[in-house]
Amino acid sequence: MNKKIPMRKCVATLEQLPKKELIRVVKNNEGEIFIDLTGKKNGRGAYLKRSIEAIEIAKKKNSLGRALEADIPDEIYEELLKSIS
């Protein structure tokens, strides 16, 4: 039997994609925001497609901020861009 591939929606492009193709950004209970490369850390997660366009859309429209109900520092966007290049 084929294993079901977990699908998640990119908060910027609204595409449904396999979880492996997305980057998870997490806000934990302390309100810290960080990139979760393992996909297993505790907290509220939002997923972004691994593309410069998706990251730019997320920044411009604040879709990541809305998904996590928090202000996203510029460092997070910079880290996201580094992680895909």
Rosetta constraint file for C-alpha pairs under 8 A:
AtomPair CA 5 CA 18 HARMONIC 6.32 0.50
AtomPair CA 5 CA 19 HARMONIC 7.70 0.50
AtomPair CA 6 CA 18 HARMONIC 5.80 0.50
AtomPair CA 6 CA 19 HARMONIC 5.70 0.50
AtomPair CA 7 CA 16 HARMONIC 6.17 0.50
AtomPair CA 7 CA 17 HARMONIC 5.33 0.50
AtomPair CA 7 CA 18 HARMONIC 4.40 0.50
AtomPair CA 7 CA 19 HARMONIC 5.28 0.50
AtomPair CA 8 CA 16 HARMONIC 5.48 0.50
AtomPair CA 8 CA 17 HARMONIC 5.56 0.50
AtomPair CA 8 CA 18 HARMONIC 6.17 0.50
AtomPair CA 8 CA 19 HARMONIC 5.51 0.50
AtomPair CA 8 CA 22 HARMONIC 7.91 0.50
AtomPair CA 8 CA 47 HARMONIC 6.97 0.50
AtomPair CA 9 CA 14 HARMONIC 5.62 0.50
AtomPair CA 9 CA 15 HARMONIC 5.44 0.50
AtomPair CA 9 CA 16 HARMONIC 4.41 0.50
AtomPair CA 9 CA 17 HARMONIC 6.20 0.50
AtomPair CA 9 CA 47 HARMONIC 6.54 0.50
AtomPair CA 9 CA 48 HARMONIC 7.83 0.50
AtomPair CA 10 CA 14 HARMONIC 4.92 0.50
AtomPair CA 10 CA 15 HARMONIC 5.51 0.50
AtomPair CA 10 CA 16 HARMONIC 6.57 0.50
AtomPair CA 10 CA 17 HARMONIC 7.31 0.50
AtomPair CA 10 CA 22 HARMONIC 7.32 0.50
AtomPair CA 10 CA 46 HARMONIC 7.62 0.50
AtomPair CA 10 CA 47 HARMONIC 5.07 0.50
AtomPair CA 10 CA 48 HARMONIC 4.65 0.50
AtomPair CA 10 CA 49 HARMONIC 5.63 0.50
AtomPair CA 11 CA 46 HARMONIC 6.75 0.50
AtomPair CA 11 CA 47 HARMONIC 6.06 0.50
AtomPair CA 11 CA 48 HARMONIC 5.97 0.50
AtomPair CA 11 CA 58 HARMONIC 7.12 0.50
AtomPair CA 11 CA 63 HARMONIC 5.93 0.50
AtomPair CA 11 CA 64 HARMONIC 6.34 0.50
AtomPair CA 11 CA 67 HARMONIC 7.11 0.50
AtomPair CA 12 CA 48 HARMONIC 6.56 0.50
AtomPair CA 12 CA 49 HARMONIC 7.73 0.50
AtomPair CA 12 CA 54 HARMONIC 5.45 0.50
AtomPair CA 12 CA 55 HARMONIC 7.22 0.50
AtomPair CA 12 CA 57 HARMONIC 5.67 0.50
AtomPair CA 12 CA 58 HARMONIC 4.88 0.50
AtomPair CA 12 CA 61 HARMONIC 7.99 0.50
AtomPair CA 12 CA 63 HARMONIC 5.93 0.50
AtomPair CA 12 CA 64 HARMONIC 7.31 0.50
AtomPair CA 13 CA 49 HARMONIC 7.61 0.50
AtomPair CA 13 CA 54 HARMONIC 6.11 0.50
AtomPair CA 13 CA 57 HARMONIC 7.59 0.50
AtomPair CA 17 CA 21 HARMONIC 6.66 0.50
AtomPair CA 17 CA 22 HARMONIC 7.27 0.50
AtomPair CA 17 CA 49 HARMONIC 7.94 0.50
AtomPair CA 18 CA 22 HARMONIC 7.14 0.50
AtomPair CA 19 CA 23 HARMONIC 7.98 0.50
AtomPair CA 21 CA 49 HARMONIC 6.62 0.50
AtomPair CA 21 CA 50 HARMONIC 6.58 0.50
AtomPair CA 22 CA 47 HARMONIC 5.88 0.50
AtomPair CA 22 CA 48 HARMONIC 5.32 0.50
AtomPair CA 22 CA 49 HARMONIC 4.65 0.50
AtomPair CA 22 CA 50 HARMONIC 5.63 0.50
AtomPair CA 23 CA 35 HARMONIC 7.43 0.50
AtomPair CA 23 CA 36 HARMONIC 7.33 0.50
AtomPair CA 23 CA 37 HARMONIC 6.75 0.50
AtomPair CA 23 CA 47 HARMONIC 5.51 0.50
AtomPair CA 23 CA 48 HARMONIC 5.14 0.50
AtomPair CA 23 CA 49 HARMONIC 6.33 0.50
AtomPair CA 23 CA 50 HARMONIC 6.32 0.50
AtomPair CA 24 CA 35 HARMONIC 6.05 0.50
AtomPair CA 24 CA 36 HARMONIC 5.34 0.50
AtomPair CA 24 CA 37 HARMONIC 6.63 0.50
AtomPair CA 24 CA 39 HARMONIC 6.13 0.50
AtomPair CA 24 CA 45 HARMONIC 6.12 0.50
AtomPair CA 24 CA 46 HARMONIC 5.62 0.50
AtomPair CA 24 CA 47 HARMONIC 4.58 0.50
AtomPair CA 24 CA 48 HARMONIC 6.47 0.50
AtomPair CA 25 CA 33 HARMONIC 7.09 0.50
AtomPair CA 25 CA 34 HARMONIC 5.77 0.50
AtomPair CA 25 CA 35 HARMONIC 4.45 0.50
AtomPair CA 25 CA 36 HARMONIC 5.65 0.50
AtomPair CA 25 CA 45 HARMONIC 5.53 0.50
AtomPair CA 25 CA 46 HARMONIC 5.33 0.50
AtomPair CA 25 CA 47 HARMONIC 6.28 0.50
AtomPair CA 25 CA 48 HARMONIC 7.75 0.50
AtomPair CA 26 CA 32 HARMONIC 7.97 0.50
AtomPair CA 26 CA 33 HARMONIC 5.59 0.50
AtomPair CA 26 CA 34 HARMONIC 5.50 0.50
AtomPair CA 26 CA 35 HARMONIC 6.16 0.50
AtomPair CA 26 CA 36 HARMONIC 6.37 0.50
AtomPair CA 26 CA 41 HARMONIC 7.62 0.50
AtomPair CA 26 CA 42 HARMONIC 7.75 0.50
AtomPair CA 26 CA 43 HARMONIC 5.84 0.50
AtomPair CA 26 CA 44 HARMONIC 5.44 0.50
AtomPair CA 26 CA 45 HARMONIC 4.37 0.50
AtomPair CA 26 CA 46 HARMONIC 6.46 0.50
AtomPair CA 26 CA 68 HARMONIC 7.48 0.50
AtomPair CA 27 CA 31 HARMONIC 5.63 0.50
AtomPair CA 27 CA 32 HARMONIC 5.46 0.50
AtomPair CA 27 CA 33 HARMONIC 4.49 0.50
AtomPair CA 27 CA 34 HARMONIC 6.71 0.50
AtomPair CA 27 CA 43 HARMONIC 5.43 0.50
AtomPair CA 27 CA 44 HARMONIC 5.26 0.50
AtomPair CA 27 CA 45 HARMONIC 6.55 0.50
AtomPair CA 27 CA 68 HARMONIC 6.37 0.50
AtomPair CA 27 CA 70 HARMONIC 7.99 0.50
AtomPair CA 28 CA 32 HARMONIC 5.60 0.50
AtomPair CA 28 CA 33 HARMONIC 6.75 0.50
AtomPair CA 28 CA 42 HARMONIC 6.37 0.50
AtomPair CA 28 CA 43 HARMONIC 4.19 0.50
AtomPair CA 28 CA 44 HARMONIC 6.36 0.50
AtomPair CA 29 CA 43 HARMONIC 6.35 0.50
AtomPair CA 31 CA 70 HARMONIC 7.88 0.50
AtomPair CA 33 CA 72 HARMONIC 7.31 0.50
AtomPair CA 33 CA 76 HARMONIC 7.79 0.50
AtomPair CA 34 CA 76 HARMONIC 6.87 0.50
AtomPair CA 35 CA 76 HARMONIC 7.40 0.50
AtomPair CA 35 CA 79 HARMONIC 7.97 0.50
AtomPair CA 35 CA 80 HARMONIC 7.54 0.50
AtomPair CA 36 CA 40 HARMONIC 7.31 0.50
AtomPair CA 36 CA 41 HARMONIC 6.52 0.50
AtomPair CA 44 CA 68 HARMONIC 6.48 0.50
AtomPair CA 45 CA 68 HARMONIC 6.95 0.50
AtomPair CA 46 CA 64 HARMONIC 6.82 0.50
AtomPair CA 46 CA 67 HARMONIC 6.23 0.50
AtomPair CA 46 CA 68 HARMONIC 6.64 0.50
AtomPair CA 48 CA 54 HARMONIC 6.65 0.50
AtomPair CA 48 CA 55 HARMONIC 7.03 0.50
AtomPair CA 49 CA 54 HARMONIC 5.87 0.50
AtomPair CA 49 CA 55 HARMONIC 7.59 0.50
AtomPair CA 50 CA 54 HARMONIC 7.18 0.50
AtomPair CA 50 CA 55 HARMONIC 7.83 0.50
AtomPair CA 50 CA 84 HARMONIC 5.95 0.50
AtomPair CA 51 CA 55 HARMONIC 6.46 0.50
AtomPair CA 51 CA 84 HARMONIC 6.85 0.50
AtomPair CA 52 CA 56 HARMONIC 6.10 0.50
AtomPair CA 52 CA 81 HARMONIC 6.51 0.50
AtomPair CA 52 CA 84 HARMONIC 7.77 0.50
AtomPair CA 53 CA 57 HARMONIC 6.08 0.50
AtomPair CA 54 CA 58 HARMONIC 6.06 0.50
AtomPair CA 55 CA 59 HARMONIC 6.19 0.50
AtomPair CA 55 CA 77 HARMONIC 6.89 0.50
AtomPair CA 55 CA 80 HARMONIC 7.28 0.50
AtomPair CA 55 CA 81 HARMONIC 7.23 0.50
AtomPair CA 56 CA 60 HARMONIC 6.02 0.50
AtomPair CA 57 CA 61 HARMONIC 5.85 0.50
AtomPair CA 57 CA 62 HARMONIC 7.76 0.50
AtomPair CA 57 CA 63 HARMONIC 7.72 0.50
AtomPair CA 58 CA 62 HARMONIC 5.29 0.50
AtomPair CA 58 CA 63 HARMONIC 4.91 0.50
AtomPair CA 58 CA 64 HARMONIC 5.55 0.50
AtomPair CA 59 CA 63 HARMONIC 7.07 0.50
AtomPair CA 59 CA 64 HARMONIC 7.22 0.50
AtomPair CA 59 CA 77 HARMONIC 7.26 0.50
AtomPair CA 62 CA 66 HARMONIC 6.24 0.50
AtomPair CA 63 CA 67 HARMONIC 6.06 0.50
AtomPair CA 64 CA 68 HARMONIC 6.18 0.50
AtomPair CA 64 CA 72 HARMONIC 7.34 0.50
AtomPair CA 65 CA 69 HARMONIC 5.55 0.50
AtomPair CA 65 CA 70 HARMONIC 5.05 0.50
AtomPair CA 65 CA 71 HARMONIC 5.40 0.50
AtomPair CA 65 CA 72 HARMONIC 5.60 0.50
AtomPair CA 66 CA 70 HARMONIC 6.71 0.50
AtomPair CA 72 CA 76 HARMONIC 6.78 0.50
AtomPair CA 72 CA 77 HARMONIC 8.00 0.50
AtomPair CA 73 CA 77 HARMONIC 7.33 0.50
AtomPair CA 74 CA 78 HARMONIC 6.30 0.50
AtomPair CA 75 CA 79 HARMONIC 6.01 0.50
AtomPair CA 76 CA 80 HARMONIC 6.11 0.50
AtomPair CA 77 CA 81 HARMONIC 6.21 0.50
AtomPair CA 78 CA 82 HARMONIC 6.25 0.50
AtomPair CA 79 CA 83 HARMONIC 6.08 0.50
AtomPair CA 80 CA 84 HARMONIC 6.58 0.50
AtomPair CA 81 CA 85 HARMONIC 6.33 0.50
